[in-house]
Amino acid sequence: MDNFENQKFCQSCAMPISDDNLFGTNADGSKNEDYCKYCFKDGKFTSDMSMEEMMNFCIEKMTEVHPDIDKDEASAMMGEVFPKLKRWQKD
């Protein structure tokens, strides 16, 4: 059983990546282990959005998948996590 430390998360949307089929792809078609297939395909991000826009999109998804978490809790969690993800880190 995977433990939390070994869990991979998309470095754009923070979705847990538990299956190799969920990895995005590089321009050459190889697997990209930093991003999920919903955020990164063929070496490019699938949408051009700000971190705030991505967080708002993900809050909706998270509360659908986890009905025990309300939007305020989801927003607080993402506010902690998103700035640490590769895509959103400031140089």
PDB file of N, CA, C and O in Angstrom:
ATOM      1  N   MET A   1       0.838  -1.187   0.000  1.00  0.00           N
ATOM      2  CA  MET A   1       0.000   0.000   0.000  1.00  0.00           C
ATOM      3  C   MET A   1       0.880   1.246   0.000  1.00  0.00           C
ATOM      4  O   MET A   1       1.859   1.331   0.742  1.00  0.00           O
ATOM      5  N   ASP A   2       0.511   2.225  -0.857  1.00  0.00           N
ATOM      6  CA  ASP A   2       1.291   3.461  -0.940  1.00  0.00           C
ATOM      7  C   ASP A   2       1.123   4.266   0.334  1.00  0.00           C
ATOM      8  O   ASP A   2       0.030   4.343   0.896  1.00  0.00           O
ATOM      9  N   ASN A   3       2.214   4.863   0.782  1.00  0.00           N
ATOM     10  CA  ASN A   3       2.043   5.803   1.877  1.00  0.00           C
ATOM     11  C   ASN A   3       2.068   7.215   1.309  1.00  0.00           C
ATOM     12  O   ASN A   3       2.470   7.426   0.164  1.00  0.00           O
ATOM     13  N   PHE A   4       1.646   8.158   2.098  1.00  0.00           N
ATOM     14  CA  PHE A   4       1.440   9.522   1.631  1.00  0.00           C
ATOM     15  C   PHE A   4       2.721  10.149   1.080  1.00  0.00           C
ATOM     16  O   PHE A   4       2.669  10.901   0.107  1.00  0.00           O
ATOM     17  N   GLU A   5       3.871   9.849   1.692  1.00  0.00           N
ATOM     18  CA  GLU A   5       5.126  10.452   1.251  1.00  0.00           C
ATOM     19  C   GLU A   5       5.472  10.059  -0.184  1.00  0.00           C
ATOM     20  O   GLU A   5       6.109  10.831  -0.901  1.00  0.00           O
ATOM     21  N   ASN A   6       5.057   8.869  -0.604  1.00  0.00           N
ATOM     22  CA  ASN A   6       5.376   8.402  -1.949  1.00  0.00           C
ATOM     23  C   ASN A   6       4.300   8.772  -2.971  1.00  0.00           C
ATOM     24  O   ASN A   6       4.449   8.491  -4.160  1.00  0.00           O
ATOM     25  N   GLN A   7       3.236   9.390  -2.517  1.00  0.00           N
ATOM     26  CA  GLN A   7       2.152   9.775  -3.416  1.00  0.00           C
ATOM     27  C   GLN A   7       2.616  10.918  -4.325  1.00  0.00           C
ATOM     28  O   GLN A   7       3.182  11.906  -3.858  1.00  0.00           O
ATOM     29  N   LYS A   8       2.371  10.768  -5.608  1.00  0.00           N
ATOM     30  CA  LYS A   8       2.678  11.849  -6.549  1.00  0.00           C
ATOM     31  C   LYS A   8       1.437  12.709  -6.727  1.00  0.00           C
ATOM     32  O   LYS A   8       0.310  12.214  -6.727  1.00  0.00           O
ATOM     33  N   PHE A   9       1.667  14.008  -6.878  1.00  0.00           N
ATOM     34  CA  PHE A   9       0.585  14.961  -7.120  1.00  0.00           C
ATOM     35  C   PHE A   9       0.920  15.777  -8.349  1.00  0.00           C
ATOM     36  O   PHE A   9       2.080  16.117  -8.581  1.00  0.00           O
ATOM     37  N   CYS A  10      -0.091  16.090  -9.132  1.00  0.00           N
ATOM     38  CA  CYS A  10       0.118  16.966 -10.279  1.00  0.00           C
ATOM     39  C   CYS A  10       0.662  18.295  -9.780  1.00  0.00           C
ATOM     40  O   CYS A  10       0.139  18.868  -8.824  1.00  0.00           O
ATOM     41  N   GLN A  11       1.706  18.781 -10.424  1.00  0.00           N
ATOM     42  CA  GLN A  11       2.346  20.022 -10.011  1.00  0.00           C
ATOM     43  C   GLN A  11       1.662  21.247 -10.618  1.00  0.00           C
ATOM     44  O   GLN A  11       2.218  22.345 -10.626  1.00  0.00           O
ATOM     45  N   SER A  12       0.444  21.038 -11.127  1.00  0.00           N
ATOM     46  CA  SER A  12      -0.377  22.144 -11.621  1.00  0.00           C
ATOM     47  C   SER A  12      -1.696  22.228 -10.862  1.00  0.00           C
ATOM     48  O   SER A  12      -2.094  23.305 -10.418  1.00  0.00           O
ATOM     49  N   CYS A  13      -2.386  21.067 -10.712  1.00  0.00           N
ATOM     50  CA  CYS A  13      -3.722  21.074 -10.088  1.00  0.00           C
ATOM     51  C   CYS A  13      -3.767  20.357  -8.734  1.00  0.00           C
ATOM     52  O   CYS A  13      -4.791  20.394  -8.052  1.00  0.00           O
ATOM     53  N   ALA A  14      -2.682  19.716  -8.347  1.00  0.00           N
ATOM     54  CA  ALA A  14      -2.549  19.010  -7.062  1.00  0.00           C
ATOM     55  C   ALA A  14      -3.345  17.718  -6.989  1.00  0.00           C
ATOM     56  O   ALA A  14      -3.490  17.151  -5.906  1.00  0.00           O
ATOM     57  N   MET A  15      -3.860  17.241  -8.108  1.00  0.00           N
ATOM     58  CA  MET A  15      -4.585  15.973  -8.110  1.00  0.00           C
ATOM     59  C   MET A  15      -3.618  14.833  -7.792  1.00  0.00           C
ATOM     60  O   MET A  15      -2.523  14.785  -8.352  1.00  0.00           O
ATOM     61  N   PRO A  16      -4.002  13.920  -6.908  1.00  0.00           N
ATOM     62  CA  PRO A  16      -3.148  12.746  -6.673  1.00  0.00           C
ATOM     63  C   PRO A  16      -3.037  11.926  -7.961  1.00  0.00           C
ATOM     64  O   PRO A  16      -4.036  11.676  -8.635  1.00  0.00           O
ATOM     65  N   ILE A  17      -1.824  11.516  -8.291  1.00  0.00           N
ATOM     66  CA  ILE A  17      -1.612  10.684  -9.476  1.00  0.00           C
ATOM     67  C   ILE A  17      -1.265   9.292  -8.985  1.00  0.00           C
ATOM     68  O   ILE A  17      -0.124   9.012  -8.618  1.00  0.00           O
ATOM     69  N   SER A  18      -2.260   8.430  -8.985  1.00  0.00           N
ATOM     70  CA  SER A  18      -2.102   7.099  -8.416  1.00  0.00           C
ATOM     71  C   SER A  18      -1.903   6.029  -9.481  1.00  0.00           C
ATOM     72  O   SER A  18      -1.676   4.863  -9.160  1.00  0.00           O
ATOM     73  N   ASP A  19      -1.987   6.423 -10.740  1.00  0.00           N
ATOM     74  CA  ASP A  19      -1.944   5.471 -11.836  1.00  0.00           C
ATOM     75  C   ASP A  19      -1.104   6.070 -12.958  1.00  0.00           C
ATOM     76  O   ASP A  19      -1.285   7.237 -13.304  1.00  0.00           O
ATOM     77  N   ASP A  20      -0.187   5.291 -13.534  1.00  0.00           N
ATOM     78  CA  ASP A  20       0.669   5.785 -14.618  1.00  0.00           C
ATOM     79  C   ASP A  20      -0.139   6.348 -15.784  1.00  0.00           C
ATOM     80  O   ASP A  20       0.350   7.213 -16.510  1.00  0.00           O
ATOM     81  N   ASN A  21      -1.362   5.870 -15.973  1.00  0.00           N
ATOM     82  CA  ASN A  21      -2.194   6.358 -17.077  1.00  0.00           C
ATOM     83  C   ASN A  21      -2.663   7.790 -16.863  1.00  0.00           C
ATOM     84  O   ASN A  21      -3.209   8.402 -17.781  1.00  0.00           O
ATOM     85  N   LEU A  22      -2.460   8.330 -15.673  1.00  0.00           N
ATOM     86  CA  LEU A  22      -2.884   9.699 -15.385  1.00  0.00           C
ATOM     87  C   LEU A  22      -1.789  10.734 -15.645  1.00  0.00           C
ATOM     88  O   LEU A  22      -2.048  11.936 -15.578  1.00  0.00           O
ATOM     89  N   PHE A  23      -0.552  10.274 -15.946  1.00  0.00           N
ATOM     90  CA  PHE A  23       0.532  11.222 -16.205  1.00  0.00           C
ATOM     91  C   PHE A  23       0.314  11.937 -17.531  1.00  0.00           C
ATOM     92  O   PHE A  23      -0.209  11.366 -18.487  1.00  0.00           O
ATOM     93  N   GLY A  24       0.731  13.213 -17.565  1.00  0.00           N
ATOM     94  CA  GLY A  24       0.722  13.968 -18.808  1.00  0.00           C
ATOM     95  C   GLY A  24       1.803  13.458 -19.744  1.00  0.00           C
ATOM     96  O   GLY A  24       2.553  12.542 -19.407  1.00  0.00           O
ATOM     97  N   THR A  25       1.875  14.064 -20.930  1.00  0.00           N
ATOM     98  CA  THR A  25       2.864  13.633 -21.924  1.00  0.00           C
ATOM     99  C   THR A  25       3.728  14.806 -22.374  1.00  0.00           C
ATOM    100  O   THR A  25       3.271  15.947 -22.455  1.00  0.00           O
ATOM    101  N   ASN A  26       4.991  14.493 -22.664  1.00  0.00           N
ATOM    102  CA  ASN A  26       5.922  15.460 -23.219  1.00  0.00           C
ATOM    103  C   ASN A  26       5.704  15.567 -24.725  1.00  0.00           C
ATOM    104  O   ASN A  26       4.936  14.797 -25.302  1.00  0.00           O
ATOM    105  N   ALA A  27       6.380  16.520 -25.357  1.00  0.00           N
ATOM    106  CA  ALA A  27       6.227  16.735 -26.799  1.00  0.00           C
ATOM    107  C   ALA A  27       6.566  15.484 -27.608  1.00  0.00           C
ATOM    108  O   ALA A  27       5.986  15.254 -28.669  1.00  0.00           O
ATOM    109  N   ASP A  28       7.505  14.676 -27.108  1.00  0.00           N
ATOM    110  CA  ASP A  28       7.897  13.454 -27.825  1.00  0.00           C
ATOM    111  C   ASP A  28       6.997  12.258 -27.496  1.00  0.00           C
ATOM    112  O   ASP A  28       7.250  11.142 -27.949  1.00  0.00           O
ATOM    113  N   GLY A  29       5.951  12.500 -26.708  1.00  0.00           N
ATOM    114  CA  GLY A  29       5.023  11.428 -26.349  1.00  0.00           C
ATOM    115  C   GLY A  29       5.404  10.655 -25.101  1.00  0.00           C
ATOM    116  O   GLY A  29       4.648   9.794 -24.651  1.00  0.00           O
ATOM    117  N   SER A  30       6.571  10.953 -24.534  1.00  0.00           N
ATOM    118  CA  SER A  30       6.990  10.262 -23.308  1.00  0.00           C
ATOM    119  C   SER A  30       6.174  10.775 -22.127  1.00  0.00           C
ATOM    120  O   SER A  30       5.558  11.839 -22.184  1.00  0.00           O
ATOM    121  N   LYS A  31       6.188   9.994 -21.066  1.00  0.00           N
ATOM    122  CA  LYS A  31       5.424  10.314 -19.865  1.00  0.00           C
ATOM    123  C   LYS A  31       6.062  11.486 -19.121  1.00  0.00           C
ATOM    124  O   LYS A  31       7.284  11.544 -18.980  1.00  0.00           O
ATOM    125  N   ASN A  32       5.239  12.412 -18.649  1.00  0.00           N
ATOM    126  CA  ASN A  32       5.713  13.508 -17.810  1.00  0.00           C
ATOM    127  C   ASN A  32       5.180  13.264 -16.408  1.00  0.00           C
ATOM    128  O   ASN A  32       3.972  13.332 -16.185  1.00  0.00           O
ATOM    129  N   GLU A  33       6.065  12.980 -15.462  1.00  0.00           N
ATOM    130  CA  GLU A  33       5.647  12.596 -14.120  1.00  0.00           C
ATOM    131  C   GLU A  33       5.371  13.788 -13.204  1.00  0.00           C
ATOM    132  O   GLU A  33       5.027  13.599 -12.037  1.00  0.00           O
ATOM    133  N   ASP A  34       5.515  15.004 -13.712  1.00  0.00           N
ATOM    134  CA  ASP A  34       5.217  16.182 -12.901  1.00  0.00           C
ATOM    135  C   ASP A  34       3.754  16.600 -13.000  1.00  0.00           C
ATOM    136  O   ASP A  34       3.203  17.173 -12.061  1.00  0.00           O
ATOM    137  N   TYR A  35       3.133  16.315 -14.128  1.00  0.00           N
ATOM    138  CA  TYR A  35       1.786  16.836 -14.380  1.00  0.00           C
ATOM    139  C   TYR A  35       0.831  15.730 -14.819  1.00  0.00           C
ATOM    140  O   TYR A  35       1.237  14.727 -15.406  1.00  0.00           O
ATOM    141  N   CYS A  36      -0.462  15.944 -14.516  1.00  0.00           N
ATOM    142  CA  CYS A  36      -1.480  14.970 -14.930  1.00  0.00           C
ATOM    143  C   CYS A  36      -1.879  15.208 -16.388  1.00  0.00           C
ATOM    144  O   CYS A  36      -1.577  16.251 -16.968  1.00  0.00           O
ATOM    145  N   LYS A  37      -2.555  14.228 -16.959  1.00  0.00           N
ATOM    146  CA  LYS A  37      -2.955  14.312 -18.366  1.00  0.00           C
ATOM    147  C   LYS A  37      -4.005  15.389 -18.612  1.00  0.00           C
ATOM    148  O   LYS A  37      -4.200  15.813 -19.752  1.00  0.00           O
ATOM    149  N   TYR A  38      -4.673  15.829 -17.574  1.00  0.00           N
ATOM    150  CA  TYR A  38      -5.684  16.881 -17.735  1.00  0.00           C
ATOM    151  C   TYR A  38      -5.039  18.263 -17.816  1.00  0.00           C
ATOM    152  O   TYR A  38      -5.614  19.185 -18.395  1.00  0.00           O
ATOM    153  N   CYS A  39      -3.854  18.406 -17.241  1.00  0.00           N
ATOM    154  CA  CYS A  39      -3.162  19.697 -17.232  1.00  0.00           C
ATOM    155  C   CYS A  39      -2.073  19.819 -18.293  1.00  0.00           C
ATOM    156  O   CYS A  39      -1.770  20.922 -18.745  1.00  0.00           O
ATOM    157  N   PHE A  40      -1.483  18.692 -18.693  1.00  0.00           N
ATOM    158  CA  PHE A  40      -0.291  18.747 -19.541  1.00  0.00           C
ATOM    159  C   PHE A  40      -0.356  17.667 -20.614  1.00  0.00           C
ATOM    160  O   PHE A  40      -0.424  16.479 -20.297  1.00  0.00           O
ATOM    161  N   LYS A  41      -0.337  18.071 -21.877  1.00  0.00           N
ATOM    162  CA  LYS A  41      -0.427  17.111 -22.974  1.00  0.00           C
ATOM    163  C   LYS A  41       0.474  17.573 -24.112  1.00  0.00           C
ATOM    164  O   LYS A  41       0.468  18.747 -24.482  1.00  0.00           O
ATOM    165  N   ASP A  42       1.248  16.642 -24.663  1.00  0.00           N
ATOM    166  CA  ASP A  42       2.135  16.921 -25.796  1.00  0.00           C
ATOM    167  C   ASP A  42       3.107  18.071 -25.512  1.00  0.00           C
ATOM    168  O   ASP A  42       3.407  18.881 -26.389  1.00  0.00           O
ATOM    169  N   GLY A  43       3.592  18.122 -24.260  1.00  0.00           N
ATOM    170  CA  GLY A  43       4.610  19.110 -23.904  1.00  0.00           C
ATOM    171  C   GLY A  43       4.076  20.492 -23.587  1.00  0.00           C
ATOM    172  O   GLY A  43       4.854  21.432 -23.422  1.00  0.00           O
ATOM    173  N   LYS A  44       2.754  20.635 -23.497  1.00  0.00           N
ATOM    174  CA  LYS A  44       2.172  21.950 -23.221  1.00  0.00           C
ATOM    175  C   LYS A  44       1.057  21.833 -22.188  1.00  0.00           C
ATOM    176  O   LYS A  44       0.414  20.790 -22.061  1.00  0.00           O
ATOM    177  N   PHE A  45       0.841  22.916 -21.456  1.00  0.00           N
ATOM    178  CA  PHE A  45      -0.308  22.955 -20.555  1.00  0.00           C
ATOM    179  C   PHE A  45      -1.574  23.009 -21.403  1.00  0.00           C
ATOM    180  O   PHE A  45      -1.603  23.651 -22.454  1.00  0.00           O
ATOM    181  N   THR A  46      -2.608  22.336 -20.943  1.00  0.00           N
ATOM    182  CA  THR A  46      -3.851  22.244 -21.717  1.00  0.00           C
ATOM    183  C   THR A  46      -4.701  23.503 -21.604  1.00  0.00           C
ATOM    184  O   THR A  46      -5.607  23.715 -22.409  1.00  0.00           O
ATOM    185  N   SER A  47      -4.415  24.334 -20.615  1.00  0.00           N
ATOM    186  CA  SER A  47      -5.154  25.593 -20.494  1.00  0.00           C
ATOM    187  C   SER A  47      -4.229  26.671 -19.951  1.00  0.00           C
ATOM    188  O   SER A  47      -3.304  26.407 -19.182  1.00  0.00           O
ATOM    189  N   ASP A  48      -4.510  27.883 -20.376  1.00  0.00           N
ATOM    190  CA  ASP A  48      -3.724  29.026 -19.935  1.00  0.00           C
ATOM    191  C   ASP A  48      -4.546  29.746 -18.879  1.00  0.00           C
ATOM    192  O   ASP A  48      -5.388  30.585 -19.196  1.00  0.00           O
ATOM    193  N   MET A  49      -4.294  29.412 -17.626  1.00  0.00           N
ATOM    194  CA  MET A  49      -5.042  30.046 -16.542  1.00  0.00           C
ATOM    195  C   MET A  49      -4.094  30.424 -15.421  1.00  0.00           C
ATOM    196  O   MET A  49      -2.989  29.896 -15.304  1.00  0.00           O
ATOM    197  N   SER A  50      -4.555  31.347 -14.605  1.00  0.00           N
ATOM    198  CA  SER A  50      -3.758  31.768 -13.449  1.00  0.00           C
ATOM    199  C   SER A  50      -3.901  30.733 -12.336  1.00  0.00           C
ATOM    200  O   SER A  50      -4.760  29.853 -12.392  1.00  0.00           O
ATOM    201  N   MET A  51      -3.052  30.855 -11.335  1.00  0.00           N
ATOM    202  CA  MET A  51      -3.150  29.957 -10.187  1.00  0.00           C
ATOM    203  C   MET A  51      -4.527  30.101  -9.532  1.00  0.00           C
ATOM    204  O   MET A  51      -5.131  29.105  -9.133  1.00  0.00           O
ATOM    205  N   GLU A  52      -5.019  31.325  -9.423  1.00  0.00           N
ATOM    206  CA  GLU A  52      -6.327  31.545  -8.796  1.00  0.00           C
ATOM    207  C   GLU A  52      -7.443  30.880  -9.599  1.00  0.00           C
ATOM    208  O   GLU A  52      -8.356  30.286  -9.025  1.00  0.00           O
ATOM    209  N   GLU A  53      -7.369  30.980 -10.922  1.00  0.00           N
ATOM    210  CA  GLU A  53      -8.381  30.329 -11.768  1.00  0.00           C
ATOM    211  C   GLU A  53      -8.329  28.811 -11.613  1.00  0.00           C
ATOM    212  O   GLU A  53      -9.367  28.151 -11.555  1.00  0.00           O
ATOM    213  N   MET A  54      -7.118  28.262 -11.546  1.00  0.00           N
ATOM    214  CA  MET A  54      -6.962  26.815 -11.365  1.00  0.00           C
ATOM    215  C   MET A  54      -7.516  26.401 -10.003  1.00  0.00           C
ATOM    216  O   MET A  54      -8.194  25.379  -9.894  1.00  0.00           O
ATOM    217  N   MET A  55      -7.235  27.177  -8.982  1.00  0.00           N
ATOM    218  CA  MET A  55      -7.741  26.858  -7.647  1.00  0.00           C
ATOM    219  C   MET A  55      -9.269  26.857  -7.644  1.00  0.00           C
ATOM    220  O   MET A  55      -9.882  25.942  -7.094  1.00  0.00           O
ATOM    221  N   ASN A  56      -9.881  27.856  -8.244  1.00  0.00           N
ATOM    222  CA  ASN A  56     -11.347  27.926  -8.282  1.00  0.00           C
ATOM    223  C   ASN A  56     -11.941  26.731  -9.013  1.00  0.00           C
ATOM    224  O   ASN A  56     -12.951  26.176  -8.582  1.00  0.00           O
ATOM    225  N   PHE A  57     -11.316  26.335 -10.117  1.00  0.00           N
ATOM    226  CA  PHE A  57     -11.759  25.159 -10.856  1.00  0.00           C
ATOM    227  C   PHE A  57     -11.646  23.910  -9.985  1.00  0.00           C
ATOM    228  O   PHE A  57     -12.562  23.088  -9.943  1.00  0.00           O
ATOM    229  N   CYS A  58     -10.528  23.777  -9.298  1.00  0.00           N
ATOM    230  CA  CYS A  58     -10.267  22.580  -8.485  1.00  0.00           C
ATOM    231  C   CYS A  58     -11.130  22.527  -7.221  1.00  0.00           C
ATOM    232  O   CYS A  58     -11.464  21.441  -6.748  1.00  0.00           O
ATOM    233  N   ILE A  59     -11.488  23.672  -6.680  1.00  0.00           N
ATOM    234  CA  ILE A  59     -12.367  23.697  -5.502  1.00  0.00           C
ATOM    235  C   ILE A  59     -13.684  23.008  -5.843  1.00  0.00           C
ATOM    236  O   ILE A  59     -14.192  22.207  -5.058  1.00  0.00           O
ATOM    237  N   GLU A  60     -14.231  23.321  -7.010  1.00  0.00           N
ATOM    238  CA  GLU A  60     -15.487  22.689  -7.445  1.00  0.00           C
ATOM    239  C   GLU A  60     -15.326  21.171  -7.538  1.00  0.00           C
ATOM    240  O   GLU A  60     -16.168  20.416  -7.050  1.00  0.00           O
ATOM    241  N   LYS A  61     -14.236  20.735  -8.167  1.00  0.00           N
ATOM    242  CA  LYS A  61     -13.992  19.295  -8.341  1.00  0.00           C
ATOM    243  C   LYS A  61     -13.800  18.607  -6.994  1.00  0.00           C
ATOM    244  O   LYS A  61     -14.340  17.526  -6.760  1.00  0.00           O
ATOM    245  N   MET A  62     -13.032  19.233  -6.115  1.00  0.00           N
ATOM    246  CA  MET A  62     -12.731  18.610  -4.820  1.00  0.00           C
ATOM    247  C   MET A  62     -14.003  18.430  -3.990  1.00  0.00           C
ATOM    248  O   MET A  62     -14.184  17.393  -3.352  1.00  0.00           O
ATOM    249  N   THR A  63     -14.875  19.425  -3.996  1.00  0.00           N
ATOM    250  CA  THR A  63     -16.098  19.312  -3.192  1.00  0.00           C
ATOM    251  C   THR A  63     -17.083  18.318  -3.799  1.00  0.00           C
ATOM    252  O   THR A  63     -17.930  17.774  -3.090  1.00  0.00           O
ATOM    253  N   GLU A  64     -16.978  18.076  -5.117  1.00  0.00           N
ATOM    254  CA  GLU A  64     -17.799  17.030  -5.747  1.00  0.00           C
ATOM    255  C   GLU A  64     -17.311  15.643  -5.311  1.00  0.00           C
ATOM    256  O   GLU A  64     -18.106  14.780  -4.938  1.00  0.00           O
ATOM    257  N   VAL A  65     -16.000  15.451  -5.365  1.00  0.00           N
ATOM    258  CA  VAL A  65     -15.401  14.154  -5.054  1.00  0.00           C
ATOM    259  C   VAL A  65     -15.418  13.877  -3.545  1.00  0.00           C
ATOM    260  O   VAL A  65     -15.551  12.728  -3.122  1.00  0.00           O
ATOM    261  N   HIS A  66     -15.286  14.919  -2.752  1.00  0.00           N
ATOM    262  CA  HIS A  66     -15.246  14.795  -1.286  1.00  0.00           C
ATOM    263  C   HIS A  66     -16.356  15.649  -0.674  1.00  0.00           C
ATOM    264  O   HIS A  66     -16.101  16.773  -0.244  1.00  0.00           O
ATOM    265  N   PRO A  67     -17.592  15.125  -0.630  1.00  0.00           N
ATOM    266  CA  PRO A  67     -18.717  15.919  -0.116  1.00  0.00           C
ATOM    267  C   PRO A  67     -18.560  16.353   1.344  1.00  0.00           C
ATOM    268  O   PRO A  67     -19.247  17.266   1.803  1.00  0.00           O
ATOM    269  N   ASP A  68     -17.655  15.696   2.067  1.00  0.00           N
ATOM    270  CA  ASP A  68     -17.430  16.061   3.470  1.00  0.00           C
ATOM    271  C   ASP A  68     -16.579  17.328   3.609  1.00  0.00           C
ATOM    272  O   ASP A  68     -16.432  17.858   4.710  1.00  0.00           O
ATOM    273  N   ILE A  69     -16.022  17.808   2.505  1.00  0.00           N
ATOM    274  CA  ILE A  69     -15.203  19.022   2.525  1.00  0.00           C
ATOM    275  C   ILE A  69     -16.018  20.150   1.897  1.00  0.00           C
ATOM    276  O   ILE A  69     -16.530  20.012   0.786  1.00  0.00           O
ATOM    277  N   ASP A  70     -16.133  21.265   2.615  1.00  0.00           N
ATOM    278  CA  ASP A  70     -16.874  22.391   2.028  1.00  0.00           C
ATOM    279  C   ASP A  70     -15.912  23.300   1.253  1.00  0.00           C
ATOM    280  O   ASP A  70     -14.695  23.123   1.309  1.00  0.00           O
ATOM    281  N   LYS A  71     -16.468  24.260   0.541  1.00  0.00           N
ATOM    282  CA  LYS A  71     -15.656  25.120  -0.329  1.00  0.00           C
ATOM    283  C   LYS A  71     -14.627  25.934   0.445  1.00  0.00           C
ATOM    284  O   LYS A  71     -13.527  26.173  -0.053  1.00  0.00           O
ATOM    285  N   ASP A  72     -14.971  26.360   1.655  1.00  0.00           N
ATOM    286  CA  ASP A  72     -14.013  27.123   2.458  1.00  0.00           C
ATOM    287  C   ASP A  72     -12.817  26.263   2.857  1.00  0.00           C
ATOM    288  O   ASP A  72     -11.674  26.717   2.812  1.00  0.00           O
ATOM    289  N   GLU A  73     -13.088  25.015   3.247  1.00  0.00           N
ATOM    290  CA  GLU A  73     -11.993  24.094   3.613  1.00  0.00           C
ATOM    291  C   GLU A  73     -11.127  23.793   2.389  1.00  0.00           C
ATOM    292  O   GLU A  73      -9.899  23.803   2.474  1.00  0.00           O
ATOM    293  N   ALA A  74     -11.769  23.526   1.258  1.00  0.00           N
ATOM    294  CA  ALA A  74     -11.027  23.231   0.026  1.00  0.00           C
ATOM    295  C   ALA A  74     -10.168  24.429  -0.368  1.00  0.00           C
ATOM    296  O   ALA A  74      -9.009  24.266  -0.751  1.00  0.00           O
ATOM    297  N   SER A  75     -10.726  25.614  -0.275  1.00  0.00           N
ATOM    298  CA  SER A  75      -9.986  26.835  -0.615  1.00  0.00           C
ATOM    299  C   SER A  75      -8.777  27.024   0.302  1.00  0.00           C
ATOM    300  O   SER A  75      -7.695  27.385  -0.162  1.00  0.00           O
ATOM    301  N   ALA A  76      -8.958  26.783   1.588  1.00  0.00           N
ATOM    302  CA  ALA A  76      -7.854  26.924   2.545  1.00  0.00           C
ATOM    303  C   ALA A  76      -6.738  25.921   2.246  1.00  0.00           C
ATOM    304  O   ALA A  76      -5.556  26.263   2.279  1.00  0.00           O
ATOM    305  N   MET A  77      -7.132  24.677   1.955  1.00  0.00           N
ATOM    306  CA  MET A  77      -6.125  23.645   1.639  1.00  0.00           C
ATOM    307  C   MET A  77      -5.348  24.023   0.386  1.00  0.00           C
ATOM    308  O   MET A  77      -4.122  23.920   0.350  1.00  0.00           O
ATOM    309  N   MET A  78      -6.064  24.456  -0.629  1.00  0.00           N
ATOM    310  CA  MET A  78      -5.402  24.806  -1.886  1.00  0.00           C
ATOM    311  C   MET A  78      -4.538  26.050  -1.746  1.00  0.00           C
ATOM    312  O   MET A  78      -3.504  26.174  -2.402  1.00  0.00           O
ATOM    313  N   GLY A  79      -4.965  26.965  -0.893  1.00  0.00           N
ATOM    314  CA  GLY A  79      -4.154  28.156  -0.636  1.00  0.00           C
ATOM    315  C   GLY A  79      -2.812  27.815  -0.020  1.00  0.00           C
ATOM    316  O   GLY A  79      -1.833  28.539  -0.202  1.00  0.00           O
ATOM    317  N   GLU A  80      -2.769  26.710   0.710  1.00  0.00           N
ATOM    318  CA  GLU A  80      -1.509  26.228   1.300  1.00  0.00           C
ATOM    319  C   GLU A  80      -0.655  25.495   0.266  1.00  0.00           C
ATOM    320  O   GLU A  80       0.561  25.678   0.208  1.00  0.00           O
ATOM    321  N   VAL A  81      -1.307  24.663  -0.547  1.00  0.00           N
ATOM    322  CA  VAL A  81      -0.594  23.741  -1.432  1.00  0.00           C
ATOM    323  C   VAL A  81      -0.172  24.382  -2.759  1.00  0.00           C
ATOM    324  O   VAL A  81       0.966  24.204  -3.195  1.00  0.00           O
ATOM    325  N   PHE A  82      -1.065  25.113  -3.393  1.00  0.00           N
ATOM    326  CA  PHE A  82      -0.806  25.589  -4.754  1.00  0.00           C
ATOM    327  C   PHE A  82       0.461  26.421  -4.914  1.00  0.00           C
ATOM    328  O   PHE A  82       1.193  26.206  -5.879  1.00  0.00           O
ATOM    329  N   PRO A  83       0.757  27.361  -4.017  1.00  0.00           N
ATOM    330  CA  PRO A  83       1.988  28.139  -4.204  1.00  0.00           C
ATOM    331  C   PRO A  83       3.258  27.291  -4.163  1.00  0.00           C
ATOM    332  O   PRO A  83       4.314  27.749  -4.601  1.00  0.00           O
ATOM    333  N   LYS A  84       3.176  26.061  -3.645  1.00  0.00           N
ATOM    334  CA  LYS A  84       4.343  25.176  -3.555  1.00  0.00           C
ATOM    335  C   LYS A  84       4.489  24.291  -4.791  1.00  0.00           C
ATOM    336  O   LYS A  84       5.522  23.644  -4.959  1.00  0.00           O
ATOM    337  N   LEU A  85       3.479  24.249  -5.656  1.00  0.00           N
ATOM    338  CA  LEU A  85       3.531  23.410  -6.851  1.00  0.00           C
ATOM    339  C   LEU A  85       4.454  24.040  -7.893  1.00  0.00           C
ATOM    340  O   LEU A  85       4.537  25.264  -7.999  1.00  0.00           O
ATOM    341  N   LYS A  86       5.148  23.193  -8.662  1.00  0.00           N
ATOM    342  CA  LYS A  86       6.129  23.671  -9.647  1.00  0.00           C
ATOM    343  C   LYS A  86       5.567  24.728 -10.588  1.00  0.00           C
ATOM    344  O   LYS A  86       6.218  25.738 -10.855  1.00  0.00           O
ATOM    345  N   ARG A  87       4.356  24.494 -11.091  1.00  0.00           N
ATOM    346  CA  ARG A  87       3.808  25.416 -12.097  1.00  0.00           C
ATOM    347  C   ARG A  87       3.618  26.823 -11.528  1.00  0.00           C
ATOM    348  O   ARG A  87       3.723  27.802 -12.267  1.00  0.00           O
ATOM    349  N   TRP A  88       3.345  26.938 -10.248  1.00  0.00           N
ATOM    350  CA  TRP A  88       2.984  28.231  -9.684  1.00  0.00           C
ATOM    351  C   TRP A  88       4.077  28.897  -8.870  1.00  0.00           C
ATOM    352  O   TRP A  88       3.887  30.006  -8.371  1.00  0.00           O
ATOM    353  N   GLN A  89       5.214  28.241  -8.729  1.00  0.00           N
ATOM    354  CA  GLN A  89       6.294  28.850  -7.960  1.00  0.00           C
ATOM    355  C   GLN A  89       6.863  30.033  -8.724  1.00  0.00           C
ATOM    356  O   GLN A  89       7.066  29.982  -9.937  1.00  0.00           O
ATOM    357  N   LYS A  90       7.113  31.099  -7.977  1.00  0.00           N
ATOM    358  CA  LYS A  90       7.694  32.308  -8.566  1.00  0.00           C
ATOM    359  C   LYS A  90       9.209  32.127  -8.639  1.00  0.00           C
ATOM    360  O   LYS A  90       9.837  31.630  -7.704  1.00  0.00           O
ATOM    361  N   ASP A  91       9.765  32.530  -9.743  1.00  0.00           N
ATOM    362  CA  ASP A  91      11.224  32.407  -9.918  1.00  0.00           C
ATOM    363  C   ASP A  91      11.980  33.384  -9.048  1.00  0.00           C
ATOM    364  O   ASP A  91      13.211  33.410  -9.076  1.00  0.00           O
TER     365      ASP A  91
END
